Amino acid sequence: MKTAHQKPTTIRLKGKALKKLYLQLVNEQGGLCEKCGSIAVDAHHLVKRSQGGDDSAENIRLLCRECHLKAHATNNKSLKEMS
């Protein structure tokens, strides 16, 4: 049970745990960019870690390099809004 003063738990993964999550996402997405269908090479946080986002499967999407750069260039709009 959380009290009013407790912060929510943030998932931060390192090493083997982070690699395991990445491989899980590759399996779920077929190794393809969620936006354009190219080969995915980058893990993109929907909510940046610096803004309270975590390393959970719900917050990470695999993108190709071009779509990943575009996501950041568009100030992190939702992936559906990117053209």
C-alpha positions in Angstrom: 0.0 0.0 0.0 1.4 3.4 -1.0 1.1 6.4 1.2 0.7 10.0 -0.1 4.4 10.6 0.2 5.7 7.5 -1.7 6.8 7.9 -5.3 5.5 5.3 -7.7 8.0 2.5 -8.5 10.0 3.2 -11.6 11.5 0.2 -13.6 15.1 0.7 -14.4 16.8 -2.2 -16.1 20.5 -2.9 -16.7 22.7 -5.5 -18.4 21.0 -8.9 -18.8 17.6 -7.7 -17.7 17.6 -4.9 -20.3 18.9 -7.3 -23.0 16.1 -9.7 -22.1 13.4 -7.0 -22.5 14.9 -5.9 -25.8 14.8 -9.5 -27.1 11.2 -9.8 -25.9 10.3 -6.7 -27.8 12.1 -8.0 -30.9 10.1 -11.2 -30.7 6.8 -9.3 -30.2 7.4 -6.8 -33.0 9.1 -9.4 -35.3 12.2 -7.3 -35.2 10.5 -4.5 -37.3 10.1 -0.8 -36.7 6.6 -0.2 -35.2 6.2 2.9 -37.5 7.5 1.9 -41.0 8.2 -1.8 -40.9 11.9 -1.5 -41.6 14.5 -3.4 -39.5 14.3 -2.1 -35.9 17.6 -1.1 -34.4 16.7 1.4 -31.6 14.7 1.1 -28.4 12.5 4.3 -28.1 11.0 5.3 -24.7 7.5 6.7 -25.2 7.9 8.7 -22.0 11.5 9.7 -21.7 13.4 8.4 -18.6 14.3 12.0 -17.8 10.6 12.7 -17.6 9.7 9.8 -15.3 9.4 7.1 -18.0 10.7 3.6 -17.2 12.2 0.6 -18.9 9.0 -1.4 -19.1 7.7 -3.1 -22.2 4.7 -0.7 -22.1 7.0 2.3 -22.4 9.5 1.0 -25.1 8.9 0.6 -28.8 11.5 -0.7 -31.3 12.1 1.7 -34.2 14.5 2.0 -37.1 17.1 4.7 -36.8 15.2 7.1 -39.1 11.9 6.8 -37.3 13.7 7.1 -33.9 15.4 10.3 -35.0 12.1 11.6 -36.3 10.3 10.8 -33.0 12.8 13.0 -31.2 12.7 15.7 -33.8 8.9 15.9 -33.6 9.2 16.5 -29.8 8.1 12.9 -29.1 4.7 13.1 -30.7 2.8 9.8 -30.6 4.1 7.4 -33.2 0.8 7.5 -35.0 1.1 11.2 -35.5 4.5 11.0 -37.2 4.5 11.0 -41.0 
